[in-house]
Amino acid sequence: MDTYRFDPIDLEQMRLLGRLSPGGRIRVMLDARELAVGLIRGRLRRQYPDLSPRELNLKTLEELARAERTSPGP
């Protein structure tokens, strides 16, 4: 039995991205990253309300580094 690894491809999303210039696709990627980092930072702010902005940024970077080391999978 195959292990589930990824959601199905959204063909409409692929069509829309394909119509963008390379710079437009990079902008979409950067916007998505900014959203993800903001969500992580917001969650950490709620978990650790007493952290300074610098400490919160360091904790966010630690979490991003940990995510990069984690292999994708079910």
C-alpha atoms as an extended CHARMM CRD file, in Angstrom:
* protein
*
        74  EXT
         1         1  MET       CA              0.0000000000        0.0000000000        0.0000000000  PROA      1               0.0000000000
         2         2  ASP       CA              1.3130000000        3.4620000000       -0.9110000000  PROA      2               0.0000000000
         3         3  THR       CA              1.8490000000        5.9510000000        1.8810000000  PROA      3               0.0000000000
         4         4  TYR       CA             -0.0340000000        9.2400000000        1.5250000000  PROA      4               0.0000000000
         5         5  ARG       CA              2.4860000000       12.0500000000        1.1160000000  PROA      5               0.0000000000
         6         6  PHE       CA              0.8800000000       15.0530000000       -0.5840000000  PROA      6               0.0000000000
         7         7  ASP       CA             -2.4660000000       16.6920000000       -1.2290000000  PROA      7               0.0000000000
         8         8  PRO       CA             -3.7750000000       16.3980000000       -4.7850000000  PROA      8               0.0000000000
         9         9  ILE       CA             -2.6000000000       19.0610000000       -7.2240000000  PROA      9               0.0000000000
        10        10  ASP       CA             -4.9900000000       21.9860000000       -7.5830000000  PROA      10              0.0000000000
        11        11  LEU       CA             -5.0620000000       22.3220000000      -11.3690000000  PROA      11              0.0000000000
        12        12  GLU       CA             -6.8090000000       25.6970000000      -11.3140000000  PROA      12              0.0000000000
        13        13  GLN       CA             -4.1510000000       27.0670000000       -8.9590000000  PROA      13              0.0000000000
        14        14  MET       CA             -1.4450000000       25.7220000000      -11.2770000000  PROA      14              0.0000000000
        15        15  ARG       CA             -3.1000000000       27.4210000000      -14.2650000000  PROA      15              0.0000000000
        16        16  LEU       CA             -3.2670000000       30.7390000000      -12.4230000000  PROA      16              0.0000000000
        17        17  LEU       CA              0.3650000000       30.5070000000      -11.3140000000  PROA      17              0.0000000000
        18        18  GLY       CA              1.3890000000       29.5690000000      -14.8490000000  PROA      18              0.0000000000
        19        19  ARG       CA             -0.0490000000       32.8470000000      -16.1410000000  PROA      19              0.0000000000
        20        20  LEU       CA              2.1620000000       34.8860000000      -13.8360000000  PROA      20              0.0000000000
        21        21  SER       CA              5.5680000000       36.1930000000      -14.7910000000  PROA      21              0.0000000000
        22        22  PRO       CA              8.5280000000       34.5640000000      -13.0160000000  PROA      22              0.0000000000
        23        23  GLY       CA              8.6790000000       37.6180000000      -10.7570000000  PROA      23              0.0000000000
        24        24  GLY       CA              4.9720000000       37.2600000000      -10.0180000000  PROA      24              0.0000000000
        25        25  ARG       CA              5.4680000000       33.6260000000       -8.9920000000  PROA      25              0.0000000000
        26        26  ILE       CA              8.3290000000       34.6410000000       -6.7050000000  PROA      26              0.0000000000
        27        27  ARG       CA              6.1030000000       37.3570000000       -5.1690000000  PROA      27              0.0000000000
        28        28  VAL       CA              3.3970000000       34.7200000000       -4.4710000000  PROA      28              0.0000000000
        29        29  MET       CA              5.9990000000       32.4550000000       -2.8450000000  PROA      29              0.0000000000
        30        30  LEU       CA              7.3620000000       35.2870000000       -0.6920000000  PROA      30              0.0000000000
        31        31  ASP       CA              3.8400000000       36.3130000000        0.3490000000  PROA      31              0.0000000000
        32        32  ALA       CA              3.0790000000       32.7070000000        1.3560000000  PROA      32              0.0000000000
        33        33  ARG       CA              6.2890000000       32.5380000000        3.3730000000  PROA      33              0.0000000000
        34        34  GLU       CA              5.5030000000       35.8360000000        5.0820000000  PROA      34              0.0000000000
        35        35  LEU       CA              2.0610000000       34.5040000000        6.0360000000  PROA      35              0.0000000000
        36        36  ALA       CA              3.5210000000       31.2690000000        7.4100000000  PROA      36              0.0000000000
        37        37  VAL       CA              6.1850000000       33.0920000000        9.4590000000  PROA      37              0.0000000000
        38        38  GLY       CA              3.5590000000       35.5190000000       10.7670000000  PROA      38              0.0000000000
        39        39  LEU       CA              1.3480000000       32.6330000000       11.8760000000  PROA      39              0.0000000000
        40        40  ILE       CA              4.2630000000       30.9780000000       13.6630000000  PROA      40              0.0000000000
        41        41  ARG       CA              5.2570000000       34.2650000000       15.3190000000  PROA      41              0.0000000000
        42        42  GLY       CA              1.6620000000       34.9040000000       16.4360000000  PROA      42              0.0000000000
        43        43  ARG       CA              1.3790000000       31.4210000000       17.9590000000  PROA      43              0.0000000000
        44        44  LEU       CA              4.6800000000       31.8640000000       19.7760000000  PROA      44              0.0000000000
        45        45  ARG       CA              3.6030000000       35.3070000000       21.0190000000  PROA      45              0.0000000000
        46        46  ARG       CA              0.4950000000       33.7140000000       22.5590000000  PROA      46              0.0000000000
        47        47  GLN       CA              2.5680000000       30.8920000000       24.0660000000  PROA      47              0.0000000000
        48        48  TYR       CA              5.2690000000       33.2180000000       25.4400000000  PROA      48              0.0000000000
        49        49  PRO       CA              3.6520000000       36.6240000000       26.0490000000  PROA      49              0.0000000000
        50        50  ASP       CA              6.5800000000       37.8830000000       28.1510000000  PROA      50              0.0000000000
        51        51  LEU       CA              9.2490000000       37.4960000000       25.4590000000  PROA      51              0.0000000000
        52        52  SER       CA             10.8650000000       40.5990000000       24.0140000000  PROA      52              0.0000000000
        53        53  PRO       CA             10.5680000000       41.1300000000       20.2460000000  PROA      53              0.0000000000
        54        54  ARG       CA             14.1790000000       39.9900000000       19.8590000000  PROA      54              0.0000000000
        55        55  GLU       CA             13.5810000000       36.7980000000       21.8560000000  PROA      55              0.0000000000
        56        56  LEU       CA             10.3950000000       36.1530000000       19.9030000000  PROA      56              0.0000000000
        57        57  ASN       CA             12.2830000000       36.5320000000       16.6110000000  PROA      57              0.0000000000
        58        58  LEU       CA             14.9730000000       34.1160000000       17.8060000000  PROA      58              0.0000000000
        59        59  LYS       CA             12.3300000000       31.5800000000       18.8400000000  PROA      59              0.0000000000
        60        60  THR       CA             10.6820000000       31.9630000000       15.4250000000  PROA      60              0.0000000000
        61        61  LEU       CA             14.0220000000       31.3300000000       13.6990000000  PROA      61              0.0000000000
        62        62  GLU       CA             14.5840000000       28.2540000000       15.8910000000  PROA      62              0.0000000000
        63        63  GLU       CA             11.1980000000       26.8780000000       14.8740000000  PROA      63              0.0000000000
        64        64  LEU       CA             11.8640000000       27.5270000000       11.1800000000  PROA      64              0.0000000000
        65        65  ALA       CA             15.2570000000       25.8050000000       11.4350000000  PROA      65              0.0000000000
        66        66  ARG       CA             13.6550000000       22.8200000000       13.1560000000  PROA      66              0.0000000000
        67        67  ALA       CA             11.0470000000       22.6010000000       10.3920000000  PROA      67              0.0000000000
        68        68  GLU       CA             13.7980000000       22.6060000000        7.7440000000  PROA      68              0.0000000000
        69        69  ARG       CA             15.4810000000       19.6490000000        9.4780000000  PROA      69              0.0000000000
        70        70  THR       CA             12.2300000000       17.6670000000        9.6820000000  PROA      70              0.0000000000
        71        71  SER       CA             11.6400000000       15.3350000000        6.7640000000  PROA      71              0.0000000000
        72        72  PRO       CA              8.1860000000       15.4670000000        5.1950000000  PROA      72              0.0000000000
        73        73  GLY       CA              5.9530000000       12.5070000000        5.7140000000  PROA      73              0.0000000000
        74        74  PRO       CA              2.7300000000       11.2530000000        7.1510000000  PROA      74              0.0000000000
